[in-house]
Amino acid sequence: MRSKAGSRISEELLKSPFIQRFPTHVQQILAISNDQLDKLAEIAYGITAVAGSTSSIHVIDAENQDLKTMLIEISSRLSRLETRERSSSRGPAGRFRRRSPSRESGVHKHCWFLSPTNVI
């Protein structure tokens, strides 16, 4: 970064973008340091060498736990929907029953006002 910026930009201005390139736990440590960029780079690379893989595993475990929780909730909702579907397909327990089509068509056969051919 410093070689691209040359001497035109101060080291303080380069420090913030440099620190932001690291994981959060490294940023927190580097932010309190008043060292030069070279020294901050050594500290940052040392921290990531020691703790880098551990923090990644922790993040993956947290994401897996979130996915497991979501999967349990989806499964629960699906089983409730399936139960509701089965209970409604068994027939209308306590609901109004529909008349058979043959019975309905016979009802209006002799009534001139309700006959489907009497359209006004």
Buried (B, 14 or more C-beta within 10 A) or exposed (E): EEEEEEEEEEBEEBBEEBBEEBBEEBEEBBEEEEEEBEEBBEBBEEBBEEBBEEBEEEEEEEEEEEEEEEEEEEEEEEEEEEEEEEEEEEEEEEEEEEEEEEEEEEEBEEEEEEEEEEEE
